[in-house]
């Protein structure tokens, strides 16, 4: 089983995450209802088991909580994926969500990079600042050591756009993590 457990405590957040890339129960509590919904969807659609407890300075705003959660989940992902032997490495997905269409393509490359394109028509989704989605994606990608292109092809509703992006990322990760052999998929012999 590809598993990891990461804890991180700062003056702004206190986070404990347990991640299993091969499935399991999902329990998420960040204090931000919509963000919980997105992380539950990410785990469900990627086929992950996830236990996540976050205490953040929500009296300030949701930025630290969302970004730091991306950091911790990224670190947990990198640890759980291990040496990358046998994985497909690449994954791509389009996800429709009503009028919105989200796209994600990932490379579990060891080289962190994010291309993110998504205009958010509404500022808030519940207590979640829609503009913070890029901060989660960036923190996750850079700490998981993956390259990801996460793009909203079109959409009019920030809720639908955001959900399509999280689910597209999930399905792209699921495809990239599929074990198809025993070798590292690289002409260099390492990733």
N, C-alpha and C positions, 0 to 999 in steps of 0.2 A: 504494500500500500504506500502510495506517495502522500505523506502527511508532513505537517509542520505545526509548530506552535510558537507564536511570537507575542511578547508583551512589550509595551512601550509606554513610558510615563514621562510627561513633560509638565510644565506649568500650565499648559493649555488643555491637554488631553491625557486620559488614562485608558489604554486600549489593550484588550486581550483577545487574540484571534487564534482559533484552531481550524486548520484547513486540511481537507482530504480531497485530493484531485480525483479520487476514484469513487466518490459518492458518500452518502451518509445523511444524517439529520441536519436540518438547517434551523438555526436560531440566531436572530439578529436584533440587537437593541442599541441604537445610536442616539436615541432621543429625538430623532427627526423622522417623522412618520413616512414621508415620501422616500427618503433615503433608505430607510429600512426596506421598503417595498422594492426599490431598485436593486439593493444588494441581495435580497431574497430571490428576485428574478434572475440576477446574474448567476448565483449559485445553482439554482434549479435548472436553468437552461444550459449551463456548462456541465452539469452533472457532478457538482462539487458537494461535499459535506462541509458545512461551515457553522462554527460557533463564534459569535462576535459580540463582545460587550464593549461599549464605548461610553465613557463619561467625558464630555467636553464642555468648554466654556460657552454654552449656548446663550448665556446672558449677553455675550458680545455679539455673536452671529454664528452662522453655521460653517464658516470658512475653515477654521482650525479643525473642527470635527471631521468634515468631509475630506480635506486634504490629508490629515494625519491617518485617517482610515485607509486612504489610498496607499500611503507609505507602508503601513503595517501589512495590508493585504498583498501588496507587491513583494515585500520581503518574505512573507509566508509562501507565496507562489514560487519565488525563486528557490527557496529552500526545499519545497516539496517536489519540484520538478527535477532536482538533482543534476546528474551529469548529462541528461537529455538523450541518453542512448535509446534508440529504437523509436522515438516519437516522430510523427509526421512533420513536425516543425512549423509548417505553414497551415493557415486556416483562413477562410474567407466566408462571409455570410451577409446576405441582405435580409432585413427583417421589416415587413410592413406592419404598421400600427395605425389603423384607420387611414387617415389622409397622409400620414408621414411614412417615409421610407428611410431606414437607417442602414448603413453599410459599415462593416469592419473587416479589415484584413490584418492578420498578425504574422509575425515571424518570431519564434522563440529563439532569438539569435545571440543573446548575450550582449547585444548592442542596443541600449535604450534609445528610443526615439518615438515621438508622437507627431502625427499630422492630424489635426482636429479642425473640422469645418462644420459648424452648426450654429445658425442664427436662432436665437430663442425669442419668439414673438411676445411672450409674457415673462415678466421678471420673477414672479413667485409661483411655485407649485406647492401649495400648503405653506410650510415654514422653510421650504428648500428654495434657495436662490438658484434659478435655472442657469445663471452664468457660472456657477461653481462646478458644473459637470466637467468642464475642461480641466479644472484643478484636480479632481479625482482621477480622471483618465491620465493626466500627466504624472501624478504621484505614483499611480499604479504601474504605469509603463516603465518609468525610470527606476523604480525599486524592484520590479520583477525582471528587469533586463530584457525586455521585449521591444520590438518595433511594432507599432500599431498605426494604422490609418483608420480613423473613426470619423465618418462623414454622414451628415444628413443630406440626402439627395433632394428632399423637399418636405414640407410640412407646415401647418398653420397653428398647431397647438403644442405648446412647450412640454406638456405632460406626455403627449404621444411621441414627440421627437426624442425626448430624453429616454423614455422606455424603449423605443426602437434602437437607440444607440447602445444602451446597456445590454439588451438582448442580442444584438448583433455581435458585440464584443464577446458575449458568453458563447455563442455558437461558433465563432471563429476560434476561440480558445479550445473549445471541445474538439474541434477538428484537428487543431495543431498538436494537441496532447495525445491523440490516438496513437497507441503503440502498434507499429507495423513491422518492426524488425528488431535487430539487436545492435545495429551499428548507429553511429552518429551521422546524421544526414548533412555531411559537409565534405567537400573535397580536401579540406585541411585536416580532417580527422578529429577536430574539436570545435565546439561552439562556445 
